[in-house]
Amino acid sequence: MTHAPEAPTGPPFIPISAPRFGEAEERLLLQVLRSGAIAQGPMVARLEGLCAGMAGVPHAVAVSSGTAALDAALEVMEVGPGDEVITAPFTFVATLNAILRRGATARFADITDDYVVDPESMAALVTPRTRALLPVHLYGLMADMERIGEVAQRHGLGIIEDAAQAHGASLRGRRPGSFGLGCFSFYATKNVTSGEGGVVTTSDEGFAERLRLLRNQGMRGRYDYTTIGHNWRMTDLAAALAIPQMERLDTITAERHHNAETLTALIGPDCGAVTPRTPTDQVHAWHQYTVLLPPGTDRDLVVSRLAEQGIGAGVYYPRLVWDYPLFHSHPGVVRDDTPRAADVARRCLSLPVHPGVRDSDLLRIAEALRSALAG
Ligand SMILES: Cc1ncc(COP(=O)(O)O)c(C=O)c1O
């Protein structure tokens, strides 16, 4: 009798992100399925209430993705051809695509040691054509919105916050999405997910009204068309998935915080990787836990050594957002010099920090990183 070869067994793989759902999500989803009404309805309204509460503003308009949230925010702000929007060069391409879709020009400010856009660098790029500032709260850490707000006020500029990664963050008690139009994502890897989805938060009633029109084909009522709109609606199915996570957002953020602090202690200061700082005046949402590898490190080799140890590491992002052939000759892209962002793009590495990572996993992650760097 022959035996099939045994599958190699090792410690379980630790993915870089993993959504977690429980009975509350199952119950709400079933409720929607049994209601027979699965498109935008009461669940979306309930999620919007939770999102407005999260941002500490009166209005939240749910849409079909974080990208749609950015598109909608730029459209209600009437950003268009001839306008410049100052953003971060170290971000996901959705931020840049949304600016370019409006026919506007993207300018890029450098980042700080905390990976978020630097207000002074933004201020230096303001011209008479500047229309809006679009900071990105990268990895779950808010950009310095107090300083960015001052720059905007001084020059009469709009503010759109790319808060796709920042549910649960705060800066001296103020939440992302409360300084300008806040654009959140509920994509599958985000701290709160509905599979696909997004929301725009605002304290401006006029913006909120127009966002609601734009998301629904410009209809004020049934077949009452008032403007050229879109289908940016979220479904009740998606909203039902996100609601329980929004209700336990403080716990999710605290779990991520615990994992981040533990990783920093376990990695320690002596292996050459620079661990991320937690500013004392902020709640970091720890969407990603990102270290800087020593200059000259072969990052691909580190990633593959971590993979051999069953650890999913991520590179967010390997290049500046505009540093791709399609953008090099794009008339809406100004290749501003951002040396800190360029250095970080070469050296950044993100490690699993989500609530599914247990203390024993954190030990494995830190040890694997240390040994990968030791060579
Ligand atoms: C910084 C940033 N902006 C925008 C987006 C776009 O969000 P979505 O994927 O929901 O369209 C994402 C996430 O994917 C993101 O990480």
PDBQT file of the ligand as one rigid body, heavy atoms in Angstrom, charges set to zero:
ROOT
HETATM    1  C1  LIG A 401      -5.229  56.142   0.347  1.00  0.00    +0.000 C 
HETATM    2  C2  LIG A 401      -6.370  55.553  -0.420  1.00  0.00    +0.000 A 
HETATM    3  N1  LIG A 401      -7.171  56.367  -1.139  1.00  0.00    +0.000 NA
HETATM    4  C3  LIG A 401      -8.223  55.899  -1.809  1.00  0.00    +0.000 A 
HETATM    5  C4  LIG A 401      -8.536  54.562  -1.827  1.00  0.00    +0.000 A 
HETATM    6  C5  LIG A 401      -9.679  54.094  -2.670  1.00  0.00    +0.000 C 
HETATM    7  O1  LIG A 401     -10.634  53.381  -2.001  1.00  0.00    +0.000 OA
HETATM    8  P1  LIG A 401     -11.498  52.238  -2.745  1.00  0.00    +0.000 P 
HETATM    9  O2  LIG A 401     -10.597  51.082  -2.989  1.00  0.00    +0.000 OA
HETATM   10  O3  LIG A 401     -12.594  51.942  -1.772  1.00  0.00    +0.000 OA
HETATM   11  O4  LIG A 401     -12.015  52.833  -4.001  1.00  0.00    +0.000 OA
HETATM   12  C6  LIG A 401      -7.757  53.669  -1.070  1.00  0.00    +0.000 A 
HETATM   13  C7  LIG A 401      -8.033  52.227  -0.940  1.00  0.00    +0.000 C 
HETATM   14  O5  LIG A 401      -8.127  51.422  -1.760  1.00  0.00    +0.000 OA
HETATM   15  C8  LIG A 401      -6.631  54.182  -0.371  1.00  0.00    +0.000 A 
HETATM   16  O6  LIG A 401      -5.837  53.360   0.331  1.00  0.00    +0.000 OA
ENDROOT
TORSDOF 0
